[in-house]
Amino acid sequence: MKILFAIFLLFFQGGQAPDKWEWCGDSGPLSKEELVRVKPRELKERMVSCAVPRLPGAFDGQSTVILQVQVDAKGNVGCVSVISGGQNPIMRRAALEAARQWTFKPLMVNRKAKPYLGILALIVSWDTEKSSKQCPKEKRRA
């Protein structure tokens, strides 16, 4: 349900990129005019490698954190912003750190690689089995 709400919120905002990204790499954020939007399912299908959100030692909790990710033309995550979930800063940080490490297949438009924007829902949990389901073992980063 949270995922549907986040998607609705994103479309209600006109598909705009956030004004403030919580993390951006060296290149910085791209404008919404430079980005192609992809559906959440397509973003998951484009995944090449992923990282599981890790909570510190004795932290006990679980949350689904909905993130907006900006993927560059090479398939690397360039910027990440939390849309919803992760009210606890520790959970937000775990989701952001994991999403930064994901890589995706480049998006080809007219035989040219384009940067794109998508929504990623990450389960952050003390139960590593639950967190690990979203990131297949063969695609996991160390």
N, C-alpha and C positions, 0 to 999 in steps of 0.2 A: 504494500500500500504506500509506503514511504517513497518508493521508486516512482510510482505513478504520480504522486503529488509533486515530486521534484521535476519530473518531465513536464507536467502541467505548468508548474511555476516557470520553467525555462521558456516554454512557448508563450506564456502570458507576457513575459518580459520581452517578447519579440526576438528571441534567440540571440540576444546580445551576450557578448562576453562580459564577465564581471568587471566592475570598475576597479576592484582591487584583487589581484591574485595573491594568494597566501604564499606561494612559492613560484619563482620564475628563474629559469637558468640564465646563462650569460647573455643570450640573445634578447631577452625581454619578451613581453607579450606582443602578439600581432593584433592588428585591428580586425574587427568583425568582417570587414570587407575582404580581407585576405584569407579568411578561413572558410572551409566547406564544413557543413554540419553533417554528422553521421548519427544514426540511431544507436541507442545503447547496445542492442543485439549485434549490430554490425561492428561496433567498437570491440566487443568481446571476441567476435570471430576473427578480427584482424590481429589479435594478440599473438606476439612472437615469444616474449618472455615476460615473467611476472615475479613479484615478490609478495610474500605473505606478511600482513601487518603483525608486528611483534609488540606485545605489551611488556613493560618492565617487570622483572622479578615477581613480586607478590601482589601485583595489581590484579584485582578481581572485577571483572565486568564484561559486558558485551553490548555492542551497538552496531547498527548498519550506518555507515557514513557514505553519503552521496557526494561524489566529487565531480567537478567539471574539469576536464583535462584538455589542454591544447597540445596537439601532436605536430611536430615539425615535418617537413617534407621527407626526412630520412626515417621517420617512424619513432623518434625519441620524444618523450614527454618534455615539453618546453615550459609549461606553466600548469599549476594545479590550484583549484579553489574549492573549498567546502561549500556545498549548497545546503545540505541539511544533515542532521544526525551528529553524533559525536559531541554532545554538549560538554562532555568532560574534555579538557584540553589534552590530556594524555592520550585519549582515544583519537582525537583529531590529528595529533602529531603522528601517531602510529600509522594512520591511514594516509596522511600526506607523504610520509617517508616511504611507504610501500609504493604508492602510485608513481612517485618520482622515478622509480626503478623499472617500471613497466616499459616495454617496447612493443611497437606495432608494425604491421606491414604498411609501407607507403601507400597513399591513396593516389591512384593515377586518374587524371582527368585530361582527356585529349592527349594522351601519351606523355603527360607531364606530371611529375609528383607535386602534390599540393598539400599544404598544412591543413589540419582539420581539428574540429572541436567535437567532443563527445562527453557523455555522462557515464561514470563508472561507479557502481555500488560495491563497497568493500565491507565485509563483515569483519569487525575487530572484536576479538574475544580472547578471554583467558584460556578457553578450550581450543588448543592449537588444531585439533581435528576439524572443528567448524571453520576456522579461519583458512585452513589449508585447502578446503574443497573448491574454493574459487580460483585456485592457482594450481593447475595440474603439475604433478611431480616432474614430468619430462620438460616442462617449460620454466620451472623454478630457477631463480637466480640464487646463488649461494649466499 
